[in-house]
Amino acid sequence: MITEDMLKQISNIFNGDNEDSVYNYKTGADLVEFFNQYFNRKDVYENPFQSIF
């Protein structure tokens, strides 16, 4: 089972929020575009964008 702390760590790595992340920093618009492209979503980025964290 993935704990909330583990999920937060994984998301920080993927989002590029950690200095030692192997991924580049992603904006909210970048993340919406990623999930729309790879997970067949049809979300629209609007500011302010809600976050679960």
PQR file of N, CA, C, O and H, with PARSE charges and radii, in Angstrom:
ATOM      1  N   MET A   1       0.842  -1.186   0.000 -0.4000 1.5000
ATOM      2  CA  MET A   1       0.000   0.000   0.000 -0.0000 2.0000
ATOM      3  C   MET A   1       0.886   1.248   0.000  0.5500 1.7000
ATOM      4  O   MET A   1       1.911   1.298   0.680 -0.5500 1.4000
ATOM      5  N   ILE A   2       0.476   2.243  -0.767 -0.4000 1.5000
ATOM      6  CA  ILE A   2       1.214   3.504  -0.824 -0.0000 2.0000
ATOM      7  C   ILE A   2       0.610   4.451   0.203  0.5500 1.7000
ATOM      8  O   ILE A   2      -0.588   4.732   0.179 -0.5500 1.4000
ATOM      9  H   ILE A   2      -0.356   2.202  -1.320  0.4000 1.0000
ATOM     10  N   THR A   3       1.449   4.934   1.097 -0.4000 1.5000
ATOM     11  CA  THR A   3       0.986   5.873   2.114 -0.0000 2.0000
ATOM     12  C   THR A   3       0.881   7.277   1.517  0.5500 1.7000
ATOM     13  O   THR A   3       1.408   7.540   0.436 -0.5500 1.4000
ATOM     14  H   THR A   3       2.422   4.706   1.117  0.4000 1.0000
ATOM     15  N   GLU A   4       0.211   8.156   2.216 -0.4000 1.5000
ATOM     16  CA  GLU A   4       0.077   9.543   1.760 -0.0000 2.0000
ATOM     17  C   GLU A   4       1.450  10.206   1.656  0.5500 1.7000
ATOM     18  O   GLU A   4       1.696  10.978   0.730 -0.5500 1.4000
ATOM     19  H   GLU A   4      -0.217   7.942   3.094  0.4000 1.0000
ATOM     20  N   ASP A   5       2.345   9.907   2.602 -0.4000 1.5000
ATOM     21  CA  ASP A   5       3.693  10.470   2.579 -0.0000 2.0000
ATOM     22  C   ASP A   5       4.469   9.979   1.355  0.5500 1.7000
ATOM     23  O   ASP A   5       5.164  10.759   0.703 -0.5500 1.4000
ATOM     24  H   ASP A   5       2.145   9.280   3.355  0.4000 1.0000
ATOM     25  N   MET A   6       4.350   8.693   1.049 -0.4000 1.5000
ATOM     26  CA  MET A   6       5.035   8.141  -0.127 -0.0000 2.0000
ATOM     27  C   MET A   6       4.509   8.781  -1.408  0.5500 1.7000
ATOM     28  O   MET A   6       5.284   9.118  -2.303 -0.5500 1.4000
ATOM     29  H   MET A   6       3.786   8.060   1.578  0.4000 1.0000
ATOM     30  N   LEU A   7       3.191   8.947  -1.492 -0.4000 1.5000
ATOM     31  CA  LEU A   7       2.583   9.561  -2.667 -0.0000 2.0000
ATOM     32  C   LEU A   7       3.060  10.999  -2.835  0.5500 1.7000
ATOM     33  O   LEU A   7       3.312  11.443  -3.955 -0.5500 1.4000
ATOM     34  H   LEU A   7       2.562   8.674  -0.764  0.4000 1.0000
ATOM     35  N   LYS A   8       3.182  11.718  -1.742 -0.4000 1.5000
ATOM     36  CA  LYS A   8       3.673  13.100  -1.802 -0.0000 2.0000
ATOM     37  C   LYS A   8       5.124  13.137  -2.285  0.5500 1.7000
ATOM     38  O   LYS A   8       5.484  13.989  -3.098 -0.5500 1.4000
ATOM     39  H   LYS A   8       2.978  11.358  -0.832  0.4000 1.0000
ATOM     40  N   GLN A   9       5.950  12.226  -1.796 -0.4000 1.5000
ATOM     41  CA  GLN A   9       7.345  12.162  -2.229 -0.0000 2.0000
ATOM     42  C   GLN A   9       7.446  11.835  -3.722  0.5500 1.7000
ATOM     43  O   GLN A   9       8.231  12.447  -4.445 -0.5500 1.4000
ATOM     44  H   GLN A   9       5.658  11.534  -1.136  0.4000 1.0000
ATOM     45  N   ILE A  10       6.654  10.877  -4.171 -0.4000 1.5000
ATOM     46  CA  ILE A  10       6.656  10.500  -5.590 -0.0000 2.0000
ATOM     47  C   ILE A  10       6.213  11.685  -6.443  0.5500 1.7000
ATOM     48  O   ILE A  10       6.824  11.968  -7.473 -0.5500 1.4000
ATOM     49  H   ILE A  10       6.016  10.379  -3.583  0.4000 1.0000
ATOM     50  N   SER A  11       5.161  12.376  -6.024 -0.4000 1.5000
ATOM     51  CA  SER A  11       4.668  13.508  -6.810 -0.0000 2.0000
ATOM     52  C   SER A  11       5.693  14.647  -6.851  0.5500 1.7000
ATOM     53  O   SER A  11       5.839  15.304  -7.882 -0.5500 1.4000
ATOM     54  H   SER A  11       4.665  12.146  -5.187  0.4000 1.0000
ATOM     55  N   ASN A  12       6.402  14.888  -5.746 -0.4000 1.5000
ATOM     56  CA  ASN A  12       7.436  15.933  -5.739 -0.0000 2.0000
ATOM     57  C   ASN A  12       8.576  15.591  -6.691  0.5500 1.7000
ATOM     58  O   ASN A  12       9.127  16.479  -7.341 -0.5500 1.4000
ATOM     59  H   ASN A  12       6.283  14.355  -4.909  0.4000 1.0000
ATOM     60  N   ILE A  13       8.930  14.317  -6.776 -0.4000 1.5000
ATOM     61  CA  ILE A  13       9.978  13.895  -7.709 -0.0000 2.0000
ATOM     62  C   ILE A  13       9.500  14.086  -9.142  0.5500 1.7000
ATOM     63  O   ILE A  13      10.194  14.691  -9.959 -0.5500 1.4000
ATOM     64  H   ILE A  13       8.482  13.596  -6.247  0.4000 1.0000
ATOM     65  N   PHE A  14       8.302  13.565  -9.445 -0.4000 1.5000
ATOM     66  CA  PHE A  14       7.754  13.658 -10.806 -0.0000 2.0000
ATOM     67  C   PHE A  14       7.552  15.106 -11.232  0.5500 1.7000
ATOM     68  O   PHE A  14       7.834  15.467 -12.375 -0.5500 1.4000
ATOM     69  H   PHE A  14       7.738  13.074  -8.781  0.4000 1.0000
ATOM     70  N   ASN A  15       7.068  15.928 -10.322 -0.4000 1.5000
ATOM     71  CA  ASN A  15       6.806  17.336 -10.641 -0.0000 2.0000
ATOM     72  C   ASN A  15       8.078  18.156 -10.791  0.5500 1.7000
ATOM     73  O   ASN A  15       8.042  19.279 -11.294 -0.5500 1.4000
ATOM     74  H   ASN A  15       6.839  15.635  -9.394  0.4000 1.0000
ATOM     75  N   GLY A  16       9.209  17.593 -10.352 -0.4000 1.5000
ATOM     76  CA  GLY A  16      10.465  18.332 -10.415 -0.0000 2.0000
ATOM     77  C   GLY A  16      10.619  19.311  -9.274  0.5500 1.7000
ATOM     78  O   GLY A  16      11.388  20.268  -9.370 -0.5500 1.4000
ATOM     79  H   GLY A  16       9.239  16.680  -9.944  0.4000 1.0000
ATOM     80  N   ASP A  17       9.883  19.076  -8.181 -0.4000 1.5000
ATOM     81  CA  ASP A  17       9.931  19.982  -7.039 -0.0000 2.0000
ATOM     82  C   ASP A  17      11.158  19.781  -6.153  0.5500 1.7000
ATOM     83  O   ASP A  17      11.483  20.657  -5.352 -0.5500 1.4000
ATOM     84  H   ASP A  17       9.259  18.299  -8.103  0.4000 1.0000
ATOM     85  N   ASN A  18      11.835  18.659  -6.280 -0.4000 1.5000
ATOM     86  CA  ASN A  18      13.046  18.393  -5.492 -0.0000 2.0000
ATOM     87  C   ASN A  18      14.273  18.797  -6.292  0.5500 1.7000
ATOM     88  O   ASN A  18      14.321  18.599  -7.506 -0.5500 1.4000
ATOM     89  H   ASN A  18      11.570  17.947  -6.930  0.4000 1.0000
ATOM     90  N   GLU A  19      15.251  19.355  -5.623 -0.4000 1.5000
ATOM     91  CA  GLU A  19      16.479  19.771  -6.309 -0.0000 2.0000
ATOM     92  C   GLU A  19      17.176  18.608  -6.993  0.5500 1.7000
ATOM     93  O   GLU A  19      17.769  18.779  -8.058 -0.5500 1.4000
ATOM     94  H   GLU A  19      15.212  19.516  -4.637  0.4000 1.0000
ATOM     95  N   ASP A  20      17.111  17.409  -6.382 -0.4000 1.5000
ATOM     96  CA  ASP A  20      17.815  16.248  -6.927 -0.0000 2.0000
ATOM     97  C   ASP A  20      16.923  15.393  -7.824  0.5500 1.7000
ATOM     98  O   ASP A  20      17.261  14.248  -8.124 -0.5500 1.4000
ATOM     99  H   ASP A  20      16.630  17.270  -5.516  0.4000 1.0000
ATOM    100  N   SER A  21      15.792  15.940  -8.250 -0.4000 1.5000
ATOM    101  CA  SER A  21      14.861  15.200  -9.099 -0.0000 2.0000
ATOM    102  C   SER A  21      15.472  14.958 -10.470  0.5500 1.7000
ATOM    103  O   SER A  21      16.198  15.801 -10.996 -0.5500 1.4000
ATOM    104  H   SER A  21      15.517  16.871  -8.005  0.4000 1.0000
ATOM    105  N   VAL A  22      15.173  13.808 -11.038 -0.4000 1.5000
ATOM    106  CA  VAL A  22      15.638  13.514 -12.389 -0.0000 2.0000
ATOM    107  C   VAL A  22      14.719  14.139 -13.434  0.5500 1.7000
ATOM    108  O   VAL A  22      15.013  14.103 -14.629 -0.5500 1.4000
ATOM    109  H   VAL A  22      14.582  13.123 -10.611  0.4000 1.0000
ATOM    110  N   TYR A  23      13.600  14.713 -12.978 -0.4000 1.5000
ATOM    111  CA  TYR A  23      12.632  15.332 -13.880 -0.0000 2.0000
ATOM    112  C   TYR A  23      12.702  16.846 -13.765  0.5500 1.7000
ATOM    113  O   TYR A  23      13.002  17.388 -12.702 -0.5500 1.4000
ATOM    114  H   TYR A  23      13.360  14.742 -12.008  0.4000 1.0000
ATOM    115  N   ASN A  24      12.421  17.516 -14.870 -0.4000 1.5000
ATOM    116  CA  ASN A  24      12.364  18.970 -14.876 -0.0000 2.0000
ATOM    117  C   ASN A  24      11.092  19.437 -14.168  0.5500 1.7000
ATOM    118  O   ASN A  24      10.105  18.704 -14.093 -0.5500 1.4000
ATOM    119  H   ASN A  24      12.177  17.075 -15.733  0.4000 1.0000
ATOM    120  N   TYR A  25      11.129  20.659 -13.653 -0.4000 1.5000
ATOM    121  CA  TYR A  25       9.972  21.253 -12.997 -0.0000 2.0000
ATOM    122  C   TYR A  25       8.819  21.350 -13.986  0.5500 1.7000
ATOM    123  O   TYR A  25       9.017  21.715 -15.145 -0.5500 1.4000
ATOM    124  H   TYR A  25      11.930  21.254 -13.713  0.4000 1.0000
ATOM    125  N   LYS A  26       7.619  21.024 -13.529 -0.4000 1.5000
ATOM    126  CA  LYS A  26       6.435  21.103 -14.365 -0.0000 2.0000
ATOM    127  C   LYS A  26       5.448  22.101 -13.760  0.5500 1.7000
ATOM    128  O   LYS A  26       5.178  22.084 -12.559 -0.5500 1.4000
ATOM    129  H   LYS A  26       7.458  20.728 -12.587  0.4000 1.0000
ATOM    130  N   THR A  27       4.928  22.955 -14.606 -0.4000 1.5000
ATOM    131  CA  THR A  27       3.903  23.900 -14.186 -0.0000 2.0000
ATOM    132  C   THR A  27       2.567  23.166 -14.115  0.5500 1.7000
ATOM    133  O   THR A  27       2.449  22.024 -14.559 -0.5500 1.4000
ATOM    134  H   THR A  27       5.148  22.969 -15.582  0.4000 1.0000
ATOM    135  N   GLY A  28       1.573  23.829 -13.557 -0.4000 1.5000
ATOM    136  CA  GLY A  28       0.235  23.250 -13.527 -0.0000 2.0000
ATOM    137  C   GLY A  28      -0.264  22.943 -14.926  0.5500 1.7000
ATOM    138  O   GLY A  28      -0.861  21.892 -15.156 -0.5500 1.4000
ATOM    139  H   GLY A  28       1.669  24.756 -13.196  0.4000 1.0000
ATOM    140  N   ALA A  29      -0.027  23.844 -15.856 -0.4000 1.5000
ATOM    141  CA  ALA A  29      -0.452  23.628 -17.242 -0.0000 2.0000
ATOM    142  C   ALA A  29       0.253  22.417 -17.847  0.5500 1.7000
ATOM    143  O   ALA A  29      -0.362  21.653 -18.591 -0.5500 1.4000
ATOM    144  H   ALA A  29       0.458  24.699 -15.669  0.4000 1.0000
ATOM    145  N   ASP A  30       1.546  22.231 -17.534 -0.4000 1.5000
ATOM    146  CA  ASP A  30       2.295  21.060 -18.012 -0.0000 2.0000
ATOM    147  C   ASP A  30       1.675  19.767 -17.493  0.5500 1.7000
ATOM    148  O   ASP A  30       1.541  18.793 -18.234 -0.5500 1.4000
ATOM    149  H   ASP A  30       2.046  22.852 -16.930  0.4000 1.0000
ATOM    150  N   LEU A  31       1.299  19.766 -16.219 -0.4000 1.5000
ATOM    151  CA  LEU A  31       0.723  18.562 -15.616 -0.0000 2.0000
ATOM    152  C   LEU A  31      -0.637  18.228 -16.216  0.5500 1.7000
ATOM    153  O   LEU A  31      -0.927  17.062 -16.482 -0.5500 1.4000
ATOM    154  H   LEU A  31       1.408  20.558 -15.618  0.4000 1.0000
ATOM    155  N   VAL A  32      -1.470  19.238 -16.431 -0.4000 1.5000
ATOM    156  CA  VAL A  32      -2.772  19.000 -17.054 -0.0000 2.0000
ATOM    157  C   VAL A  32      -2.575  18.449 -18.462  0.5500 1.7000
ATOM    158  O   VAL A  32      -3.259  17.505 -18.859 -0.5500 1.4000
ATOM    159  H   VAL A  32      -1.234  20.186 -16.215  0.4000 1.0000
ATOM    160  N   GLU A  33      -1.652  19.026 -19.215 -0.4000 1.5000
ATOM    161  CA  GLU A  33      -1.371  18.543 -20.570 -0.0000 2.0000
ATOM    162  C   GLU A  33      -0.906  17.083 -20.542  0.5500 1.7000
ATOM    163  O   GLU A  33      -1.337  16.289 -21.379 -0.5500 1.4000
ATOM    164  H   GLU A  33      -1.096  19.793 -18.893  0.4000 1.0000
ATOM    165  N   PHE A  34      -0.029  16.714 -19.592 -0.4000 1.5000
ATOM    166  CA  PHE A  34       0.467  15.350 -19.468 -0.0000 2.0000
ATOM    167  C   PHE A  34      -0.677  14.368 -19.239  0.5500 1.7000
ATOM    168  O   PHE A  34      -0.787  13.359 -19.936 -0.5500 1.4000
ATOM    169  H   PHE A  34       0.321  17.359 -18.912  0.4000 1.0000
ATOM    170  N   PHE A  35      -1.532  14.669 -18.255 -0.4000 1.5000
ATOM    171  CA  PHE A  35      -2.623  13.748 -17.942 -0.0000 2.0000
ATOM    172  C   PHE A  35      -3.668  13.706 -19.057  0.5500 1.7000
ATOM    173  O   PHE A  35      -4.273  12.660 -19.293 -0.5500 1.4000
ATOM    174  H   PHE A  35      -1.442  15.489 -17.689  0.4000 1.0000
ATOM    175  N   ASN A  36      -3.884  14.816 -19.737 -0.4000 1.5000
ATOM    176  CA  ASN A  36      -4.794  14.809 -20.887 -0.0000 2.0000
ATOM    177  C   ASN A  36      -4.249  13.920 -21.997  0.5500 1.7000
ATOM    178  O   ASN A  36      -5.000  13.172 -22.623 -0.5500 1.4000
ATOM    179  H   ASN A  36      -3.393  15.665 -19.545  0.4000 1.0000
ATOM    180  N   GLN A  37      -2.955  13.999 -22.240 -0.4000 1.5000
ATOM    181  CA  GLN A  37      -2.333  13.245 -23.326 -0.0000 2.0000
ATOM    182  C   GLN A  37      -2.239  11.755 -23.019  0.5500 1.7000
ATOM    183  O   GLN A  37      -2.588  10.932 -23.865 -0.5500 1.4000
ATOM    184  H   GLN A  37      -2.345  14.607 -21.732  0.4000 1.0000
ATOM    185  N   TYR A  38      -1.775  11.395 -21.825 -0.4000 1.5000
ATOM    186  CA  TYR A  38      -1.468   9.998 -21.534 -0.0000 2.0000
ATOM    187  C   TYR A  38      -2.570   9.242 -20.796  0.5500 1.7000
ATOM    188  O   TYR A  38      -2.534   8.013 -20.730 -0.5500 1.4000
ATOM    189  H   TYR A  38      -1.491  12.064 -21.138  0.4000 1.0000
ATOM    190  N   PHE A  39      -3.541   9.953 -20.243 -0.4000 1.5000
ATOM    191  CA  PHE A  39      -4.603   9.283 -19.503 -0.0000 2.0000
ATOM    192  C   PHE A  39      -5.992   9.666 -20.028  0.5500 1.7000
ATOM    193  O   PHE A  39      -7.000   9.514 -19.337 -0.5500 1.4000
ATOM    194  H   PHE A  39      -3.570  10.951 -20.296  0.4000 1.0000
ATOM    195  N   ASN A  40      -6.015  10.165 -21.269 -0.4000 1.5000
ATOM    196  CA  ASN A  40      -7.261  10.454 -21.971 -0.0000 2.0000
ATOM    197  C   ASN A  40      -8.194  11.361 -21.162  0.5500 1.7000
ATOM    198  O   ASN A  40      -9.410  11.171 -21.151 -0.5500 1.4000
ATOM    199  H   ASN A  40      -5.197  10.289 -21.830  0.4000 1.0000
ATOM    200  N   ARG A  41      -7.610  12.332 -20.498 -0.4000 1.5000
ATOM    201  CA  ARG A  41      -8.401  13.304 -19.733 -0.0000 2.0000
ATOM    202  C   ARG A  41      -8.743  14.471 -20.653  0.5500 1.7000
ATOM    203  O   ARG A  41      -8.149  14.619 -21.721 -0.5500 1.4000
ATOM    204  H   ARG A  41      -6.622  12.486 -20.507  0.4000 1.0000
ATOM    205  N   LYS A  42      -9.673  15.274 -20.251 -0.4000 1.5000
ATOM    206  CA  LYS A  42     -10.045  16.463 -21.013 -0.0000 2.0000
ATOM    207  C   LYS A  42     -10.136  17.665 -20.076  0.5500 1.7000
ATOM    208  O   LYS A  42     -11.029  18.503 -20.198 -0.5500 1.4000
ATOM    209  H   LYS A  42     -10.155  15.154 -19.384  0.4000 1.0000
ATOM    210  N   ASP A  43      -9.196  17.728 -19.147 -0.4000 1.5000
ATOM    211  CA  ASP A  43      -9.177  18.801 -18.166 -0.0000 2.0000
ATOM    212  C   ASP A  43      -8.646  20.090 -18.784  0.5500 1.7000
ATOM    213  O   ASP A  43      -7.934  20.064 -19.787 -0.5500 1.4000
ATOM    214  H   ASP A  43      -8.470  17.048 -19.049  0.4000 1.0000
ATOM    215  N   VAL A  44      -8.996  21.197 -18.179 -0.4000 1.5000
ATOM    216  CA  VAL A  44      -8.535  22.513 -18.625 -0.0000 2.0000
ATOM    217  C   VAL A  44      -7.844  23.172 -17.444  0.5500 1.7000
ATOM    218  O   VAL A  44      -8.364  23.177 -16.328 -0.5500 1.4000
ATOM    219  H   VAL A  44      -9.574  21.218 -17.364  0.4000 1.0000
ATOM    220  N   TYR A  45      -6.670  23.727 -17.700 -0.4000 1.5000
ATOM    221  CA  TYR A  45      -5.947  24.425 -16.635 -0.0000 2.0000
ATOM    222  C   TYR A  45      -6.500  25.829 -16.499  0.5500 1.7000
ATOM    223  O   TYR A  45      -6.538  26.589 -17.466 -0.5500 1.4000
ATOM    224  H   TYR A  45      -6.248  23.724 -18.606  0.4000 1.0000
ATOM    225  N   GLU A  46      -6.928  26.168 -15.295 -0.4000 1.5000
ATOM    226  CA  GLU A  46      -7.381  27.521 -14.983 -0.0000 2.0000
ATOM    227  C   GLU A  46      -6.720  27.945 -13.689  0.5500 1.7000
ATOM    228  O   GLU A  46      -6.532  27.129 -12.787 -0.5500 1.4000
ATOM    229  H   GLU A  46      -6.898  25.550 -14.509  0.4000 1.0000
ATOM    230  N   ASN A  47      -6.371  29.199 -13.594 -0.4000 1.5000
ATOM    231  CA  ASN A  47      -5.708  29.720 -12.422 -0.0000 2.0000
ATOM    232  C   ASN A  47      -6.758  30.333 -11.500  0.5500 1.7000
ATOM    233  O   ASN A  47      -7.560  31.125 -11.993 -0.5500 1.4000
ATOM    234  H   ASN A  47      -6.524  29.862 -14.327  0.4000 1.0000
ATOM    235  N   PRO A  48      -6.817  30.037 -10.229 -0.5600 1.5000
ATOM    236  CA  PRO A  48      -5.927  29.130  -9.497  0.2800 2.0000
ATOM    237  C   PRO A  48      -6.344  27.681  -9.683  0.5500 1.7000
ATOM    238  O   PRO A  48      -7.528  27.364  -9.796 -0.5500 1.4000
ATOM    239  N   PHE A  49      -5.350  26.816  -9.711 -0.4000 1.5000
ATOM    240  CA  PHE A  49      -5.568  25.395  -9.913 -0.0000 2.0000
ATOM    241  C   PHE A  49      -5.588  24.710  -8.561  0.5500 1.7000
ATOM    242  O   PHE A  49      -4.676  24.907  -7.758 -0.5500 1.4000
ATOM    243  H   PHE A  49      -4.388  27.073  -9.620  0.4000 1.0000
ATOM    244  N   GLN A  50      -6.605  23.912  -8.293 -0.4000 1.5000
ATOM    245  CA  GLN A  50      -6.706  23.250  -6.994 -0.0000 2.0000
ATOM    246  C   GLN A  50      -5.695  22.122  -6.879  0.5500 1.7000
ATOM    247  O   GLN A  50      -5.373  21.460  -7.865 -0.5500 1.4000
ATOM    248  H   GLN A  50      -7.346  23.752  -8.945  0.4000 1.0000
ATOM    249  N   SER A  51      -5.200  21.910  -5.674 -0.4000 1.5000
ATOM    250  CA  SER A  51      -4.243  20.861  -5.380 -0.0000 2.0000
ATOM    251  C   SER A  51      -4.767  20.017  -4.236  0.5500 1.7000
ATOM    252  O   SER A  51      -5.483  20.513  -3.365 -0.5500 1.4000
ATOM    253  H   SER A  51      -5.461  22.448  -4.873  0.4000 1.0000
ATOM    254  N   ILE A  52      -4.407  18.722  -4.236 -0.4000 1.5000
ATOM    255  CA  ILE A  52      -4.846  17.852  -3.135 -0.0000 2.0000
ATOM    256  C   ILE A  52      -3.913  17.941  -1.956  0.5500 1.7000
ATOM    257  O   ILE A  52      -4.234  17.432  -0.883 -0.5500 1.4000
ATOM    258  H   ILE A  52      -3.826  18.319  -4.943  0.4000 1.0000
ATOM    259  N   PHE A  53      -2.749  18.583  -2.121 -0.4000 1.5000
ATOM    260  CA  PHE A  53      -1.775  18.669  -1.028 -0.0000 2.0000
ATOM    261  C   PHE A  53      -1.765  20.038  -0.422  0.5500 1.7000
ATOM    262  O   PHE A  53      -1.006  20.294   0.512 -0.5500 1.4000
ATOM    263  H   PHE A  53      -2.488  18.997  -2.994  0.4000 1.0000
TER
END
